[in-house]
Every structure is written in structure tokens, then in C-alpha cells.
Amino acid sequence: MYRGRAMFIHQKFGQTCTTEIKPNPNAANARSLLSQHFVECISTGSQPISDGISGLKNNMILDAIYGSAKSGDVVKLDWSILD
């Protein structure tokens, strides 16, 4: 159930999982929360919610969205760089 907190749906060991992260009242957005979580994982040695490939895919999608909005054209993603 969503209660005003940041929720992330992800794959872990082939199963879909939902992870709820309590937002920091000083955090401006979801990227800040993810960055904060990543730094905490580095500090504690724990496994982050999202791996590097997942982050790269998300950034590729966001870049395409912004590029399309700016140009008004369809932006095709080149997933071959992930191979």
C-alpha cells in the first residue's frame, strides 16, 4: 500500500519485489533518495536496491524522454550498448 513514501518495484532473483524507502524530508526527489540509499549501501557494505545496469537503463530512458520533449521527435534507444 502506498502511504506517501517512495516505492520502488524491481526484480530480485527473478521475482518482482516492492521496496518501500522512507523519504528524507530534506530530499528533493526520488533521485536524491536513490543516491542517498546508494551511499548508505557503500558505507554499510549492503546490497543496493538497483544495480548499475538498472540505473543506466533508467537514465537512458529519462534522457530519451527529455530529448524527445525538446526536439518533438521520437528518440530511439540503443540497447545494444548493454550487451
C-alpha positions in Angstrom: 0.0 0.0 0.0 1.3 3.4 -0.9 1.4 5.8 2.1 3.2 8.8 0.7 6.6 7.1 0.7 8.9 6.4 -2.2 8.2 2.9 -3.5 10.4 1.0 -6.0 9.4 -2.1 -7.9 12.3 -4.2 -9.0 13.4 -7.7 -9.9 15.3 -9.7 -7.4 16.2 -13.3 -8.1 13.6 -13.4 -10.9 10.7 -12.3 -8.7 9.1 -8.9 -8.7 9.6 -7.1 -5.3 8.3 -3.8 -3.9 10.7 -2.0 -1.6 9.5 1.0 0.4 12.0 3.6 1.4 11.2 6.3 4.0 11.9 9.6 2.4 14.3 12.1 4.0 12.3 15.3 4.5 15.3 17.2 3.1 15.4 15.1 -0.1 14.1 16.9 -3.1 13.1 14.0 -5.3 13.4 10.2 -6.0 16.9 10.6 -7.5 18.1 12.1 -4.2 16.6 9.2 -2.3 18.2 6.6 -4.6 21.6 8.5 -4.3 21.3 8.6 -0.5 20.4 4.8 -0.4 23.4 4.0 -2.7 25.8 6.0 -0.4 24.4 4.2 2.6 25.0 0.8 0.9 28.6 1.7 0.2 29.0 2.8 3.8 27.5 -0.3 5.3 28.5 -2.8 2.6 24.9 -3.8 1.9 23.4 -4.6 -1.5 21.7 -1.7 -3.2 18.1 -2.0 -4.5 19.1 -1.2 -8.0 22.2 -2.4 -9.7 24.3 -0.3 -12.1 22.6 -1.7 -15.3 19.2 -0.8 -13.9 20.4 2.7 -13.2 21.9 3.0 -16.7 18.6 1.8 -18.3 16.6 4.4 -16.2 19.0 7.2 -17.2 18.8 6.2 -20.9 15.0 6.3 -20.7 15.0 9.7 -18.9 17.5 11.1 -21.4 15.3 9.9 -24.3 12.2 11.5 -22.7 13.9 14.8 -22.3 15.4 14.6 -25.8 12.0 13.9 -27.3 10.3 16.7 -25.4 13.0 19.1 -26.5 13.0 18.1 -30.2 9.5 16.9 -30.6 10.8 13.8 -32.3 10.8 10.1 -31.4 14.0 9.1 -29.7 15.0 5.5 -30.2 17.1 3.8 -27.5 20.1 1.9 -28.5 20.0 -1.1 -26.1 23.0 -2.7 -27.8 25.4 -0.9 -25.6 24.1 -3.1 -22.7 25.4 -6.3 -24.5 
